[in-house]
């Protein structure tokens, strides 16, 4: 056998693969010895393939593999681009460092806002909260709300109803730990699918403090405007009388003008303990005179310190709207007197406003406290009495409308000095619903 590569099989008894030049040319050969029953080598078996044929086979398979690799690479690139595009879209086209910065800003925002914030998923599980929410809910500082169910923190909450209504809720009042919180809620959407609700909370007392300052400023400004306009006219009249030499008439006018104002102030100092309420009445008194009307305060009126649950701005909002409506009704008739009486004798604070206007029909009486209802044709009205009714309801009070024998309208307001629905439990929660 040509090639000279039989020695290891015939002499050493090895099995191996070798390359050699045979009769037909270069080839690859596999050789193994043949043994008899005594284990002695009596020959060999040799199987060979021409190198040219092997090279052709290898090349053919290499080409297929290369094509498969190339096609796979193309598909991999396309798949990677598609996946990248999907993730880019899912993260709003942000880069990793932008996402990290966004989370830092997100955490800083939650930490810095003065409102308590919580977000829940569709199951009612809290997924986001901030430290202010923990404080407002009266929980232990540092306690985590994440993973807890909304009902564990705010029983009977209507937050999850936004998933069905898809409408935000603003300025909802809820009670927690004997505090009134003002809540704003907005549903969270993924495309058109609601995936949760986020809500912010703030103590109503803090908002009331700002409201009170604004109310006092507005009341003070209104009083100054009324007095400035009225006294300017009176001063012009007095100046004219003096120029005419009618000094006696000028003195009589001065005396008559100061007498009514001083009498009212003296009565309020002795009858009304809250300065904000007194200021409101003085402002409305001057406003009535400016309109050619006369606000008469009952001499027997008396109101001591307001209960803690009644804020001064709530009283003046209700009283102010009742007086404004009485003024408007009085202007429709020749009667110019509006009567105001107040007392806190007994279990209620009772405020009564009476005018001699055209009166209120039964149909109007049923709608007068409805949101947006107004007897005026122009827009922007219909909120005063509705707001007054909402405040009275919140304070567990009532409003009665009656018709005096003399004609006109009498509106009587009853505000209890103590709330019936007080709760002293640390987890007390109640939500005001429309």
C-alpha positions in Angstrom: 0.0 0.0 0.0 1.6 3.2 -1.2 2.2 6.0 1.2 4.5 4.5 3.9 2.1 5.1 6.8 1.3 1.5 7.8 4.1 1.0 10.3 2.2 2.2 13.4 -0.8 -0.1 12.7 1.3 -3.2 11.7 4.1 -2.9 14.2 2.7 -0.9 17.1 -1.0 -2.0 16.9 -2.2 1.6 17.0 -5.4 3.1 15.4 -4.9 6.5 13.8 -5.7 9.0 11.0 -2.9 10.1 8.7 -2.2 12.1 5.6 -0.3 10.5 2.7 0.1 10.5 -1.1 -1.4 7.3 -2.4 -1.9 5.9 -5.9 -4.7 8.4 -6.7 -3.0 11.3 -5.0 -3.1 13.0 -1.6 -5.6 11.5 0.8 -6.7 11.2 4.4 -6.6 7.7 5.8 -7.9 6.0 8.8 -6.0 2.8 9.8 -6.5 0.1 12.5 -4.8 -3.3 13.0 -6.5 -6.7 12.6 -5.8 -9.1 15.4 -6.2 -12.9 15.6 -7.6 -14.9 18.5 -4.2 -14.8 20.1 -4.0 -11.0 19.8 -1.3 -11.1 17.3 -1.3 -8.6 14.4 -2.1 -10.4 11.1 -3.0 -7.3 9.0 -4.7 -3.9 8.9 -7.8 -2.1 7.6 -7.4 1.3 5.9 -10.2 3.7 4.8 -9.2 6.8 2.8 -10.7 9.9 1.3 -9.1 12.1 -1.4 -8.2 15.5 0.0 -9.8 17.2 -2.9 -13.1 15.6 -2.2 -12.8 16.4 1.6 -12.0 20.0 0.7 -15.0 20.3 -1.6 -17.3 18.9 1.1 -15.9 21.3 3.8 -16.3 24.2 1.5 -19.8 23.3 0.7 -20.8 23.1 4.4 -18.8 26.3 5.2 -20.7 28.2 2.6 -24.1 27.0 4.1 -22.9 27.9 7.6 -21.7 31.4 6.5 -25.0 32.1 4.8 -26.9 30.9 7.9 -24.7 33.1 10.1 -25.2 36.1 7.9 -28.9 35.7 7.7 -29.1 35.1 11.5 -27.0 38.3 12.0 -29.3 40.3 9.9 -32.4 39.0 11.8 -30.6 39.7 15.1 -29.8 43.3 14.1 -33.5 43.8 13.0 -34.8 42.2 16.2 -32.4 44.3 18.3 -33.5 47.5 16.5 -37.2 46.6 17.1 -36.7 45.8 20.7 -34.7 49.0 21.2 -37.5 51.0 19.6 -40.1 49.3 21.8 -38.1 50.0 25.0 -37.4 53.5 23.8 -41.1 54.1 23.4 -41.8 52.5 26.7 -39.4 54.8 28.5 -40.5 57.8 26.5 -37.2 58.0 24.5 -35.1 58.7 27.6 -31.5 57.7 28.0 -30.3 55.8 31.2 -28.8 58.9 32.7 -31.9 60.8 32.0 -34.0 58.2 33.7 -31.7 58.3 36.7 -32.0 62.1 36.9 -35.8 61.9 36.4 -36.1 59.6 39.4 -33.9 61.9 41.5 -36.2 64.8 40.5 -39.2 62.7 41.2 -38.1 61.8 44.7 -37.0 65.4 45.4 -40.5 66.7 44.3 -42.3 64.2 46.5 -40.1 65.2 49.5 -40.5 68.9 49.0 -44.2 69.4 48.4 -46.4 70.4 51.4 -49.3 68.2 50.2 -49.5 64.6 51.1 -49.5 62.4 47.9 -50.4 58.8 47.4 -51.0 56.8 44.2 -52.8 53.5 43.9 -53.1 50.9 41.2 -56.4 49.4 39.9 -56.4 46.9 42.9 -56.3 49.7 45.4 -52.7 48.9 46.5 -50.6 52.0 47.3 -47.7 52.2 44.9 -46.4 55.7 45.7 -46.5 58.0 48.7 -44.5 60.8 50.3 -43.6 61.6 53.9 -46.2 64.3 54.2 -48.9 61.7 53.5 -47.6 59.7 56.5 -47.8 62.8 58.7 -51.2 63.8 57.6 -52.6 60.4 58.1 -51.3 60.3 61.7 -48.9 57.4 61.1 -45.5 56.7 62.6 -42.8 58.8 61.0 -40.8 56.7 58.5 -43.6 54.1 58.2 -44.0 52.8 54.7 -47.4 52.8 53.0 -46.2 51.0 49.9 -47.9 47.7 49.3 -50.7 48.5 51.8 -54.3 48.6 50.6 -56.1 51.9 50.4 -58.8 50.7 52.7 -56.3 50.2 55.5 -55.4 53.9 55.4 -58.7 55.6 54.2 -61.7 53.4 54.8 -64.7 54.1 52.6 -62.6 56.2 50.2 -64.1 56.8 46.8 -60.7 57.1 45.1 -61.2 53.9 43.1 -64.5 55.1 41.6 -62.4 57.4 39.4 -61.3 54.2 37.5 -64.9 53.9 36.3 -66.0 57.6 36.0 -62.6 58.6 34.5 -63.3 62.1 35.8 -61.0 64.0 38.3 -62.3 65.1 41.7 -61.2 68.4 43.2 -61.5 69.9 46.7 -63.1 66.9 48.3 -63.2 67.2 52.1 -62.3 64.1 54.2 -61.9 63.6 57.9 -58.9 61.9 59.4 -57.6 62.0 63.0 -60.1 64.8 63.8 -58.6 66.9 61.0 -60.3 68.0 57.8 -58.2 67.3 54.7 -58.9 68.8 51.3 -58.2 66.1 48.6 -57.7 66.4 44.8 -57.8 63.2 42.8 -56.9 62.4 39.1 -57.0 59.0 37.3 -53.8 57.7 35.7 -54.1 56.4 32.1 -51.9 54.2 30.0 -53.2 55.2 26.6 -57.0 54.9 27.1 -56.8 52.4 29.9 -57.0 53.6 33.5 -54.1 52.1 35.5 -54.5 53.9 38.8 -55.4 57.0 40.7 -53.2 59.7 42.3 -54.4 61.9 45.1 -53.0 64.9 47.0 -54.1 66.0 50.5 -53.7 69.2 52.5 -55.0 70.3 55.9 -58.0 72.4 55.4 -56.9 74.6 58.4 -53.9 75.7 56.4 -56.1 76.6 53.4 -58.6 78.3 55.8 -55.8 80.4 57.2 -55.0 81.8 53.8 -58.7 82.2 53.0 -59.2 84.0 56.2 -56.4 86.5 55.5 -57.8 87.0 52.0 -61.3 87.4 53.3 -60.2 89.9 55.9 -58.3 91.9 53.3 -61.2 91.9 50.9 -63.6 92.9 53.7 -61.3 95.7 54.8 -61.0 96.9 51.2 -64.7 96.8 50.7 -65.3 98.7 53.9 -62.8 101.3 52.9 -64.3 101.7 49.4 -67.8 102.1 50.9 -66.7 104.6 53.5 -64.5 106.5 51.1 -67.4 106.9 48.6 -69.9 107.7 51.2 -67.8 110.1 53.2 -66.6 111.9 50.1 -70.2 112.8 49.3 -70.9 113.8 52.9 -67.8 115.9 53.1 -68.7 117.7 49.9 -72.1 118.4 51.4 -70.6 119.7 54.6 -68.2 121.8 52.7 -71.0 123.3 50.7 -73.0 124.1 53.8 -70.1 125.8 55.4 -69.5 127.9 52.3 -73.1 128.9 52.5 -72.7 129.9 56.1 -75.1 127.1 57.3 -72.9 126.0 60.1 -75.8 124.7 62.2 -77.0 122.4 59.5 -73.4 121.3 58.9 -73.0 120.3 62.5 -76.4 118.5 62.5 -75.3 116.5 59.4 -72.0 115.6 61.0 -73.8 114.5 64.2 -76.4 112.4 62.3 -73.7 110.7 60.2 -71.5 109.7 63.1 -74.3 108.8 65.4 -75.5 105.7 63.4 -72.0 104.5 62.8 -70.9 104.9 66.5 -74.1 103.2 67.7 -73.5 100.2 65.5 -69.8 100.0 66.6 -70.8 100.3 70.2 -73.4 97.6 69.8 -71.0 95.2 68.1 -68.3 95.7 70.7 -70.6 94.6 73.4 -72.6 91.9 71.4 -70.2 90.2 69.0 -66.9 88.8 70.4 -65.3 87.7 67.1 -63.6 90.7 65.4 -63.9 89.2 61.9 -67.7 88.8 62.2 -67.9 92.4 63.6 -65.9 93.7 60.7 -68.1 91.9 58.2 -71.2 93.5 59.7 -69.7 97.0 59.7 -68.7 96.5 56.0 -72.2 95.3 55.1 -73.7 98.2 57.1 -71.7 100.7 55.0 -72.4 98.8 51.8 -76.2 99.1 52.6 -75.9 102.8 53.1 -74.0 103.2 49.9 -76.9 101.4 48.1 -79.5 103.6 49.8 -80.5 100.8 52.2 -80.5 100.5 56.0 -79.1 97.5 57.8 -80.7 97.3 61.3 -79.0 95.1 63.9 -81.3 93.9 66.7 -80.3 95.5 70.0 -80.7 92.1 71.7 -78.2 90.4 69.4 -75.3 88.6 71.1 -72.7 86.1 69.9 -69.8 85.0 72.0 -66.6 83.2 71.0 -67.2 80.9 68.1 -66.9 77.1 68.7 -63.6 75.6 67.5 -65.3 73.7 64.6 -66.8 77.0 63.2 -64.3 79.2 61.4 -64.9 83.0 61.2 -64.6 82.9 57.4 -67.4 80.3 57.2 -69.8 82.5 59.2 -69.1 85.6 57.2 -69.3 83.7 53.9 -72.8 82.6 54.8 -73.9 85.8 56.4 -72.4 87.9 53.6 -74.3 86.0 50.9 -77.6 86.1 52.9 -77.2 89.9 53.3 -76.3 90.4 49.6 -79.4 88.6 48.5 -81.5 90.6 51.0 -80.0 93.9 49.5 -80.8 92.8 46.0 -84.4 91.9 47.0 -84.9 95.2 48.8 -83.8 97.2 45.7 -86.8 95.7 43.8 -89.3 97.4 46.2 -89.6 100.7 48.0 -88.8 99.1 51.4 -85.2 100.0 52.3 -84.7 98.3 55.7 -83.0 94.9 56.2 -83.1 93.4 59.7 -80.3 91.3 61.2 -80.5 89.5 64.5 -78.0 87.0 66.1 -78.0 84.9 69.3 -76.0 82.0 70.7 -78.3 81.3 73.6 -79.0 77.6 73.8 -77.4 74.8 71.8 -77.3 76.7 68.5 -76.0 79.9 67.0 -79.0 81.5 65.3 -78.7 84.2 62.7 -81.8 85.7 61.1 -81.8 88.0 58.0 -85.1 89.6 57.1 -86.0 91.9 54.2 -89.1 93.6 52.8 -88.5 92.6 49.2 -91.0 90.9 46.9 -90.6 87.5 48.7 -89.7 84.1 47.4 -92.1 81.8 45.6 -92.4 78.1 46.5 -90.8 77.1 43.2 -87.8 79.4 43.8 -87.5 78.3 47.4 -86.9 74.8 46.2 -84.1 75.8 43.9 -82.5 78.8 45.6 -79.7 76.8 47.1 -79.0 74.8 43.9 -75.6 75.2 42.3 -75.8 77.7 39.5 -79.3 78.9 40.1 -79.9 82.6 39.9 -82.7 85.0 39.2 -80.3 87.2 37.2 -80.0 86.8 33.4 -76.3 87.5 33.2 -73.7 84.8 33.9 -71.4 84.6 36.9 -74.2 84.2 39.5 -75.9 81.4 41.3 -72.9 80.4 43.6 -73.4 82.5 46.7 -76.3 80.7 48.3 -75.1 77.3 47.1 -71.8 77.9 48.8 -73.6 79.1 52.0 -75.7 75.9 52.0 -72.6 73.7 51.5 -71.0 75.4 54.5 -74.1 75.0 56.7 -74.4 71.4 55.8 -70.7 70.8 56.6 -71.3 72.4 60.0 -74.4 70.1 60.5 -76.6 73.1 60.6 -79.9 74.0 58.8 -81.5 76.9 56.9 -85.2 77.8 57.2 -87.1 80.2 54.8 -90.3 81.9 56.0 -92.5 84.8 55.1 -93.0 87.6 57.7 -96.4 89.0 58.1 -95.1 92.4 56.9 -94.0 90.7 53.6 -90.6 89.9 52.2 -88.4 87.0 53.2 -86.9 85.8 56.5 -84.0 83.4 56.3 -83.0 81.8 59.6 -79.7 80.0 60.0 -79.1 77.4 62.8 -75.5 76.3 63.5 -75.0 73.7 66.4 -72.3 74.6 68.9 -71.2 71.0 69.0 -71.0 68.5 66.2 -72.9 65.2 66.6 -70.5 63.2 64.4 -67.3 63.9 66.3 -64.9 61.0 66.5 -61.9 60.7 68.9 -60.5 57.5 67.4 -57.0 58.0 65.8 -58.1 56.3 62.6 -61.4 58.2 62.2 -62.2 58.8 58.6 -65.2 60.3 56.9 -65.6 61.7 53.5 -68.0 64.4 52.4 -69.9 63.3 49.3 -71.9 65.4 47.0 
